[in-house]
Amino acid sequence: MAESNVNYGQHTNEAFYLSRHDRLRPQIERGCDKFLDVYDTFITKEKDNVIVAAAMTDSDLDQKMTYLLMQLILSLKTAIQQLKMSPTTKLQEKEQQYARELRSAEHQGLSPFSVLLEMITLLYKDADAIQNCLRVVYERLTLDDDRSKPNPLVAKTICKVEMTLSNGLTKMFWGASVARERKLRKTYLRNLVNQHFHEWVKGTLENENAFIKFPMISVRCVALQFSHGEEIFTDNNMNTIPPCQTCSRLFQGITWGENPRIDHERIFPPGNCAEYYAFSKLLRAVGDLQSWKCSFQNGTDVKSYMINLLSQ
């Protein structure tokens, strides 16, 4: 599909951005270093624990994690370049350490937090384990932050889409909202839409009358919102939030973790919600066999496909 021309939250006042960037630079610098610290001090230890617990060789996992680390470095560089900043010392050290790997790496458009989410879901398949890791990651990324000035690179919302198959097995697909800072959000969204969104999800951004209707099967979507300084990912405090009205209109025929609210309209730039990426993953994971029917409705034009969830 051709690159989208949708305006992803663009602000026309460049002077506004320049003054805002001056204020954001210290936050971005601290944020970049915190992401690298989380990888070095937490993610790598979790990877080692998984290898030991599974009694597996680490070559395949190492290769995938190294790829994702390259994506993290390139994603942080994107933020630095967008704000016309110099790389932090830690980021420069990582670039030097992985200079050979970076020469052949290409940024796949994910935000820094989305890359960490990919790492965690690569290591763990159990929802509780993933949520526990996310809680630790969020705490470390926001440690000592001024509550009024949250880390602009940290996602505010996580989305989990669960699909229960006829054999009782459940497949999970995770997504994260995009960066909080306007210009970074615009850049990451453009890359995310053009490189990762399924064509149907992308179509909903280009036509306000379009929506995706899932069949009458068990698809459940839960949105979880981070609360600054609180441990929200626990059994007793799953801070679920309802989908915005846009998401509840775009993704139909599913069960929401919390019912959509018709009395409150939350406005976000098109594509910013975590649901877009999570549902794109689900749709990208299906084939053209003959298990269940899903339709993309673009006004009065309905394209129906017989699609089946591929085994992973």
N, C-alpha and C positions, 0 to 999 in steps of 0.2 A: 504494500500500500504506500502511496506517495506520502511524503512528509506533510504533516498537518500544518495548517496555517492558523489554527486556533490561538487566540491571544491568552496565554496562561498567566493571568494576574499581572499584566504589564502596567507599570505606573509611568505616566508621561512626564512627570516632573523630575528631571535628572538632578537638579540641584538638591531636591529632597533626598535622593539616594546618596549623593556625595556626602552631605552632612551626616546622614544616618550611618554611612560606612565608617566615617571617622569614629563614631561612638561604638560601632560594632567590632572594630579591629581587635581590641583587647579580648573581647569575648570569643572571637573566632580563633585567636592564637591559643587561648586556654583550651578551647574546645578541641582543636586539632591535637594538641598534646594529650588531652584526656582520652581521645579515641585510640591513639597509639598506645597509651598506657594500659587501657582496657585489653587491647589485643595481647600485649606482652605479658601482663600480670594475671589475666583471667582466662581469655580464650585459649591460649596455648596450654595452660594447665588443664582446662576442660578437655581439650583434644587428647592430651596424654592420658587422662583418666578413662576416656572412652576406649582408647587403644588397649589399655591394661584390662579393663573390664570385659572387653570382647575378645581378648587374646588374639588380636588381629595384627597383621603387618601394617606399618604406618605409611608405606610408599604411596598408595592410592589416595589416602586421606590427606597426606602431606601435600601431594600435588594439587588437590582441590583447594586446600586451605591456602597454599601459596598463591594460587590464582586469585582467590578472594582477597588476600592481603594486597595484591597488586591493585585490585579494584578499590580497596580502601585508600591506598596511597594516592591513586589517581583522582578519586573522588574528593579527598581533602585538598589536593592541588587545584581542582576546579574551583573550590570555594576561595582559596587564596588568590587565584588569578582573577576571579570575578571581582574581587574587592581591591585588586591592584596592590596586593600586599607581598611582602617577602616571606618565603617559607620559614617556619620555625626551625630551630636547631634540630629538634627531634625528627621533624619531617625530612630535613636535609640528610640526617644520618640514615634514615630508612631508605631514602633514594639512593644513597651511596652503597648501602649494604645490598640492595637488590637491583643494582644498575643493569646487570645483564638481563634479568627477567623483565625489567621495565622497558627495555629497548624493543621487545616484541609484544608488549602488552598494549591493549587499546581499551580506553574507558568505556564500559558498557552502560553508563548513564545512571547507575544507582547512587542514591545519596549515602553518606557515611553510615547512618543508622541502618539503612536497608541492607548494607553490606554486612554489618554485624549480625543482623537478623538472619541473613543467608548462612552465615557461619554457624550460628546456633542451631538452626533447623537442619543443617548438614550433620551436626554432631548428635543431635537428639531427635527422636521421632515421637516421644511421649509428650503430650501437651503440658503436663505438670512440670516436667523437667525443663521444657522450653520456657515456660512462664517463670520458673524460678531463676533461670539464667537471665531472662529479660529484666527481672526485678533487680538483680545484682548489677547488671550493666547500667541500667538507668540510674541507680543510686550512685555508682562511681562516676558516671558522666556528669551528674548534677551536684556532686559533692562540693560544698563550700560556695555554691553559686548564690548570688543575690536572687531571691525569689522574684523580684521585679525585673530581673534581667536574665532569664533562663538561657541556657546554651542554645544558640540559634540553629545548631546543627542536629539537635536531638529531636526525634519525632515525638509528637504529642499523643498520637493514637496508634494502636496496633489492631489489626483485624485478623481474625481466624475464621476461615471458611471450612466447614466440615461436610463431607459427603459420605453418607452411609450406603454401602453397596448391598446388593441382594444377598450376598453371603455373610453379611453382618460386619464386614471389615469397614473401617473408617479411614478415609484419606483426608489429610489436612493441608490447607494452603494458607500461607501467612503473607501479610502485607503490612507496610508501615506508611503513615502519612509522610509528606515531604517536609523539607526544611521550613522553619518558621520565618526566616528572613525573606523578604519579598523578592529581591533580585535572585538570590540563590534558589528560591522556590521556583521561580520562572525557568531558570537554567536546568535544574534537575527535572522538572516536569516535562520540559520539551524533550530531553533525552529519554526519560522514562516512557513517555507516550510513543515516541517514534521507534524505540528499540525493544520495549517489553510489553506494551499493551496489546492484547488480542485485538484483531481487526473489528470485532463486534463492539468491544469496550471503547475502542477508538472512535467507532461510528457514533456512539452515543454523545461524544463530545462535539461532533461535527453537525449533528442534527438534533435540535432540542426536542423533537417529537419521537426520537428513537428510544427503544428500551429493549432489554433482554429478558425473555420469559423462559424460566426453567420449568421442566416437566414436574409432574406430581411425584417427586422422589424426595428422599431425605437430604436436603441441603440446608445447612444451618450456618448463619453468619453471626459472629459475636465481635463487637467492637469494644476494646478495652482502652481506657484513657489513663495516662500517667497523671498522678498527683504529686506535685513537687514535695520531696522530703518525706513521702509516705510509702510504706510497703504495701502497694496495692495488689500485687500478684500473690495473694494468699487465699486459702479456701474460704476464709471468713470475710474477705474484703476484695472480691472481684469487682473492680470499679467499671462495670459495664455501662455503656452509654447507648442510647438509641441512635439509629442511623439518621443522617440528615434527610430532609424530605426528598432531596435530589436522588440520593442513593436508593431510598425505598421505592422511588418511582422507576429508576433505571433497572434495578435488579428485582424482578418479580417472580412469584411462585416459590419463595423460600421461607424459612423460619428465621426470624430475627431473635438474637439473644435478649433484646429488650424491644418492645413494640415501638414502632415509629410514632413520633409525636406530631399531631396535626396542629397543635396550638403554638408551635415554636419552630421557626424556620432558621436553621443555622446556615449561613452563607459562606462558602469556601470557593476558591478558584476552581475551575473545571479540572477534574482529574486529581485533585489534591488529596482526597480522602483515601484512607488505607484500603477501602473496599475495592477500588479500581484494580490495584495490582494483584490482590488476592484472587479476585474473580478471573482476572486475565490468566493467572497460573492455572486455575481449574480448567478453563476453556482450552488452554494450550496443552493440557495433559490428556485430552480426549482425541479419539480417532474417528474413523468413518465406518465402524462396524455396525452393529445393530442392537444396541442396548436401550438407549433412551433418546427421546427427541427434545431438542432445544431450539428455540426460534429467536431470530433477531428481527425486530420489527422497526422498520424505517418508514414512519408515516403509515401508508397503506400497503407498502411493499413488504411482504413477509417471505423470508428465506428459511426453510426448515431443513434440518439435517438430522440424520440418524447418527448419533455419536456415542462412543463407548469409552469409558475411562480406561486408559492403558495401564497395565501393571508396571510398577517401577522397581 
